[in-house]
Amino acid sequence: MSKVVVVTDSTAYIPDQITEELDIRVIPLHVVWGDKVYKDNVDLKSDVFYPMLKKAKDLPTTSQPSPKEFMDLYKSILDHGDKIISIHISSGISGTTNSASQAKEMLASQDIEIIDSRSTGMALGFVAVVAARLALKNASLQECKALAKKAVENIDVFFMVNTLEYLHKGGRIGGASALLGSALDLKPILYLKDGKIESYEKVRTKKKAINRIIEISKEKIGTRRPLHIAIIQVEAEEDAAYVKAELEKIYKPEDIEEFMITGLSPVIGTHTGPGVIAISYLAGI
């Protein structure tokens, strides 16, 4: 009997235990550093990448998987008689969804559905996770697609970076470019709006920015339950622990389906740099 297989990309940075348990297939993006091309979180892991990034004179660049890479992965799944729902990083900041669409076209398959999450990190990850859980219950491809599309409408991420330098150099700054040249002590709170990185607001200190991210998330979540929450941090473990403790004061254990602290893959870290703290969630599903 055919089943639905969920494909996502390395920028979701879903913990390995979950991808293995739910049989989520992960296609890596690429980090291009000088004359070397690394597969995101495969050839280049975060614990090696961030120390390298801080010392680097020349910053790396990133690129999406090629249509050929998608074709090879899709074919391996289709050849087993299975169907595919492929859920990816926002098309507003990456060409990954475009590569996936080209691969689907070249394979001329009706058994592949492609979803643009309009996000990344665990906001994307949670969409893939709920779709994969439904697939394990023998749901149809269209049922998985409907849930994934609903999930996309109920995810958000609010984050703070130590510096806008990396986003600026990587060309991913979107409407937040207006913040360049702002007073150095201003900490912009960023989010993804219509799939692009924009400034939500700016506050004066890091501590205020972290507290404001907690407040904004609470406001946006409202009464929607259950909650899937990921605190995302890069070299900000103490900040992440503080955010977790604050969120545990706001939400009851029965409100929360899953709660984790996770990181960012090197591809996303190329554009944010170290010192990131974020709240990422899926609410009401």
N, C-alpha and C positions, 0 to 999 in steps of 0.2 A: 504493500500500500504506500502510495506517495505521501510525503509529508512536506510541510513548509519549513524552509531553512532561512534563518535571518542572517543577512550579511550586513556588517557595518564597517567603519574604518577606524584606524588606530587613534584618531583624535578623540574618540569617545572615551578612551582610557578606562574601559570597564575592568574592574578587578578580574584577574585570571580565573579565580575560583568560579566566578559567575559565568564567564564566557564558556568555560568547560562544562559546567553543570547544565547550561541551557543550549549547548552546541551552537553558539553564535560564532560565525566565521568572520574573522577580522582581516581586512585588506590594509596593508600599511601605506601611508603616504611616504614621501621621501624628504630627507634633510640633505641638502647639497652644501658641502663645506670644502671650498677649494676644488680640488680635482676628485674628491671622494663623494660618492652618493650612498647614503645610509638608508636602510629601511627603518622607518619610525618605530621605535620600541621593539625592534627585532635585532638589527645590527648595532643600534645605538639606544641604550637604556638611559632613563632619566638620571640615575645616580652617577653616571659617567658624564652625561651631557651638560648638566648645569654648571659643574666646576669648570668644564672646558669653555662654556659660553662666557663666564665671568672673566676668564683670562684672555679671550680671543681679541686680536686686533681687528680682524675682519669677521663680520657676523655671517653666519650661514644663511642660506635661502631655503625655501621649501617648494615642493612640487607635488601635484596630485598623482595618483596611480594612472598609468596609461590605459587606454581602452583595451589593449592586448592583455594587460594584467587582469583586468576585470573579466575579459572573455575566458581566460584560462580558469579562473576561479568559478565563474558561472557554469562553464561547460562541465567541470568536475562534479558539480551538484546536479545539473540537469541529466547527465549521463546515468545517474542513479535513479532517475525517474522522479526526482523531487522538484518542488517549485521554490521560488526565491522571492523574498521581500528584502530589498537592499536600501538601507536607511543611512543617510550620510550628512556630513558637515555642510553647513549652509553654503549654498551656491553664491551667496553674497561675499564670501571670503575665500572660496576655493573652487577650483574647476572639477572637483571630484565627482559631483553629481553628473556633470556633463560627460565625463569619461564613462561613467556607468551607463548613461543613456546611449552613448555611441556603441558600447559593447552589446547592449540589448538589441539595438537596431541591426548590428552586424550578425547577431545570432538569429534574428528574426523569430524570437520566441515570445509566445503569449503567456509564458509561465514565469515571467519576471516582472515584478512591480518595484518601481524606484520612488523613494520618498526623500524629499529635501527637508531636513529637520529645521532649517533656518537657525540652527544653533551649533554648538559643539561641546566638547567635554561631556560630563555626565548628564547634562540636559539631553543631548543626543543619546547618550548611553541608556538613560531610562526609557526612551522611546523604543530602542532596540530590545531592552530587557522585557518590557511588558508584552511586546509583540512575540518574543520568543517563548514566554510563558504560555501565551495563548496557543501558539503553534504546537507546543508539547501536549495540548489537550485535543489534538487532531482537528483544530480549526481549519477552515478553508483559507486559501490565499486572499480572497476578498474580505473575509472576516478579519484577518490579520492586518490587511491594508486599512480597513475602516478604523480599527483600534489605533494603529500607528498615526493616522491622520488626526484623530481626536487627541491623542497624546501630544502631538506637535503643537496643538492649540493651547495646551495646558502646561507647557514648560517655560522656564525663565532662568536666566543667570544674571546676577549682579556681582560686579567684581571691582577690585582696586589693584592697580599696578604701582610699583615703586616709582617707575619712570615711564614716560610715554615714548622714550627714545627707541625702544625695540619695535613698538607698533608703527612708529613713524618711518623707521628705516625699512621695515618689511612691507610698507605700503598698505597696511590693513587698518589704518586709523579711522577711516570713514569720517563721519561728522564730528568726531572728537578732535579733529585737526585744529579746530578753533581754540583748543586748550593749549596748543604749543605756544611757548613763550609766556605762559601764565606764571604768576609768582611761584617760586620754587616750593613754598610750603603748602600750596594747594594740592589736595589729593582728589583727583577726579574719580567719581563712581561711574563705571561704564556698564553697558549692557548691550544685548543684541536686539536691534529694532529692525523689523522687516529683513532680518538676516544679515544686517551689517552692524559693525561696532559703532556705537554712538555714546555720547556723554549723557548721563542721566542728570547728574548735578555735581557740583564740586564743593568740598568742605575744607576746613583749614588744617586739620591734623589727621594723621593716620588713625589714631584711636577714634576720633569722631567719624571718620569714614567707615571704619569697621562697624561701629554702632549703628550708623545710618543704613548700611547694607542689611543689617538684621531687621531694622524698622521697615525698610522698603519691602523686603521679602514678606514680612508679616502682613503688611497692608495689601500686597498683591495676592497673596494666598487667600486671604479672607477666610471664608467658612468652608472652603473646599477640603474635602478629606476623601480617602487617605492621602498621606504625603510620602513621597520618596525624596529624600534630601541628601545631597552630597555637599560637604564643605570641601572646597578645592584649595589646596595650598601648595606653594613652591617655596621651600626654605622659609616657611612661616608657621612652624609647628605650634608655637605658643599661641599665636593669634588664632589658629584653627581650634585649639583646645578651648580658648575663651569663647569663640563663637558657638561651639558645640554646647558648652555649659549654659550659655544664654538661651539657645534654642530649646534646650531641655526644660528651662523654666517656663517657656511659652506653650509648648505642646505636650500633651499627655502621651504616654507610651502607646495607648490604643489609637492615637491619631496617626502614628507613623508606621508605614509599611516597611520601609527600610531607611537606614540612616548610616552614612559612612563618611569617613575622611579620606580623600584621595588626592592624586596629583594631576599634573598635566603632561601630556606626551611631549617629546622634544619638538615635534612640528609646531605645536601651539606655543610651547615655551620659547621658541625662536622669536615669536612675535610679542610675547608678554615680558620676557626676561624673568629673573628670580624675584621673590618677594610678593608674589600674587596671593591674594586671599579672595575667595568667592563663595557665594551661596548659590547652588544650582538645585532646581527642584522640578518635580512633576507633581501636580496637585489634582486631586479629584478622580483619580483612576486607580 
